[in-house]
Amino acid sequence: MFHVKHQDFDVIVVGGGHAGADAAHAAARMGARCALITLSKSGIGVMSCNPAIGGLGKGHLVREIDALDGLMGRVADRSGIQFRLLNRRKGPAVQGPRAQADRKLYRQAMLAEITAMENLYIIEGEVTDLIMEK
């Protein structure tokens, strides 16, 4: 059994999905020594069966993540196969950009970004307990 307490990490992120990958990348970018714990390295950046990034609600969120130098928008740009502006005939308040991404390219691009980041360590394993000590 692996214990992260034997390592010196400032931040520990559990899960390598969209949120986990971006959180770990942000922490490492800010200089924190960060561990990203995931069941499998090959699972980092795996998209659901609908490989869309953006849309009316999520498009706004992706733009905010991008403004904070996050990964999701940048990786979507690298793996996109179709880019559309939804509700083009309506006003700007209800328009939303959406990209359809190639799932394999997205996963590969996300993994490349994560593995290239200094101070970010990928640990393959399962978190079974959290022990919090002061």
MOQUIGI-V663093 format. One record per residue. N is the residue number from 1. SS is DSSP state (H for helix, E for strand, C for the rest). PHI is phi in radians with two decimals (999 if undefined). NEAR is the number of other C-alpha atoms within 10 Angstrom. Layout:
n->N ss->SS phi->PHI near->NEAR
n->N ss->SS phi->PHI near->NEAR
//
This chain:
n->1 ss->C phi->999 near->5
n->2 ss->C phi->-1.67 near->11
n->3 ss->C phi->-2.01 near->7
n->4 ss->H phi->-1.24 near->13
n->5 ss->H phi->-1.17 near->8
n->6 ss->H phi->-1.42 near->7
n->7 ss->C phi->-1.94 near->9
n->8 ss->C phi->-1.86 near->10
n->9 ss->C phi->-1.94 near->15
n->10 ss->C phi->-1.48 near->12
n->11 ss->E phi->-2.35 near->15
n->12 ss->E phi->-2.17 near->19
n->13 ss->E phi->-1.96 near->19
n->14 ss->E phi->-1.81 near->19
n->15 ss->C phi->1.81 near->23
n->16 ss->C phi->-1.93 near->26
n->17 ss->C phi->-1.34 near->17
n->18 ss->H phi->-0.96 near->15
n->19 ss->H phi->-1.19 near->16
n->20 ss->H phi->-1.12 near->19
n->21 ss->H phi->-1.11 near->24
n->22 ss->H phi->-1.18 near->21
n->23 ss->H phi->-1.13 near->22
n->24 ss->H phi->-1.13 near->29
n->25 ss->H phi->-1.10 near->27
n->26 ss->H phi->-1.12 near->19
n->27 ss->H phi->-1.10 near->19
n->28 ss->H phi->-1.16 near->21
n->29 ss->H phi->-1.11 near->17
n->30 ss->C phi->-1.49 near->10
n->31 ss->C phi->1.72 near->12
n->32 ss->C phi->-1.38 near->18
n->33 ss->C phi->-1.39 near->18
n->34 ss->E phi->-2.11 near->24
n->35 ss->E phi->-1.88 near->24
n->36 ss->E phi->-1.88 near->24
n->37 ss->E phi->-1.73 near->22
n->38 ss->E phi->-2.48 near->22
n->39 ss->C phi->-1.08 near->15
n->40 ss->C phi->-2.58 near->14
n->41 ss->H phi->-1.02 near->16
n->42 ss->H phi->-1.25 near->13
n->43 ss->H phi->-1.57 near->14
n->44 ss->C phi->-1.21 near->25
n->45 ss->C phi->1.37 near->27
n->46 ss->C phi->-1.22 near->19
n->47 ss->C phi->-1.64 near->18
n->48 ss->C phi->-1.25 near->8
n->49 ss->C phi->-1.16 near->7
n->50 ss->C phi->-1.81 near->9
n->51 ss->C phi->-1.46 near->16
n->52 ss->E phi->-1.75 near->20
n->53 ss->E phi->-2.05 near->22
n->54 ss->E phi->1.98 near->24
n->55 ss->C phi->1.92 near->20
n->56 ss->C phi->-1.16 near->16
n->57 ss->C phi->-1.58 near->12
n->58 ss->H phi->-1.20 near->15
n->59 ss->H phi->-1.06 near->20
n->60 ss->H phi->-1.12 near->15
n->61 ss->H phi->-1.10 near->16
n->62 ss->H phi->-1.11 near->22
n->63 ss->H phi->-1.14 near->16
n->64 ss->H phi->-1.16 near->13
n->65 ss->H phi->-1.07 near->16
n->66 ss->H phi->-1.13 near->14
n->67 ss->H phi->-1.12 near->10
n->68 ss->C phi->-1.62 near->10
n->69 ss->C phi->1.15 near->15
n->70 ss->C phi->-1.37 near->20
n->71 ss->C phi->-1.60 near->23
n->72 ss->H phi->-0.95 near->22
n->73 ss->H phi->-1.15 near->22
n->74 ss->H phi->-1.12 near->18
n->75 ss->H phi->-1.22 near->22
n->76 ss->H phi->-1.11 near->27
n->77 ss->H phi->-1.09 near->18
n->78 ss->H phi->-1.30 near->14
n->79 ss->H phi->-2.02 near->21
n->80 ss->E phi->-1.20 near->21
n->81 ss->E phi->-2.02 near->13
n->82 ss->E phi->-2.62 near->12
n->83 ss->E phi->-2.16 near->16
n->84 ss->E phi->-2.40 near->13
n->85 ss->E phi->-1.88 near->15
n->86 ss->E phi->-1.32 near->15
n->87 ss->C phi->1.01 near->15
n->88 ss->C phi->-1.03 near->12
n->89 ss->C phi->-1.39 near->9
n->90 ss->C phi->-1.71 near->9
n->91 ss->C phi->-1.26 near->8
n->92 ss->H phi->-1.07 near->9
n->93 ss->H phi->-1.17 near->8
n->94 ss->H phi->-2.00 near->13
n->95 ss->C phi->-1.52 near->18
n->96 ss->E phi->-2.65 near->18
n->97 ss->E phi->-1.32 near->20
n->98 ss->E phi->-2.48 near->21
n->99 ss->E phi->-2.08 near->21
n->100 ss->E phi->-1.65 near->18
n->101 ss->E phi->-1.89 near->23
n->102 ss->C phi->-1.32 near->17
n->103 ss->H phi->-1.01 near->21
n->104 ss->H phi->-1.18 near->12
n->105 ss->H phi->-1.11 near->18
n->106 ss->H phi->-1.07 near->24
n->107 ss->H phi->-1.06 near->21
n->108 ss->H phi->-1.12 near->17
n->109 ss->H phi->-1.18 near->20
n->110 ss->H phi->-1.14 near->26
n->111 ss->H phi->-1.10 near->20
n->112 ss->H phi->-1.11 near->13
n->113 ss->H phi->-1.12 near->14
n->114 ss->H phi->-1.19 near->23
n->115 ss->H phi->-1.24 near->14
n->116 ss->H phi->-1.43 near->11
n->117 ss->C phi->-1.36 near->14
n->118 ss->C phi->-1.22 near->14
n->119 ss->C phi->1.29 near->18
n->120 ss->E phi->-1.99 near->24
n->121 ss->E phi->-2.05 near->18
n->122 ss->E phi->-1.61 near->18
n->123 ss->E phi->-2.09 near->16
n->124 ss->E phi->-1.48 near->15
n->125 ss->C phi->2.99 near->16
n->126 ss->C phi->-2.03 near->14
n->127 ss->C phi->-1.49 near->14
n->128 ss->C phi->-1.96 near->5
n->129 ss->C phi->-2.79 near->6
n->130 ss->C phi->-2.05 near->6
n->131 ss->C phi->-1.98 near->5
n->132 ss->C phi->-1.86 near->5
n->133 ss->C phi->-2.25 near->4
n->134 ss->C phi->-1.46 near->2
//
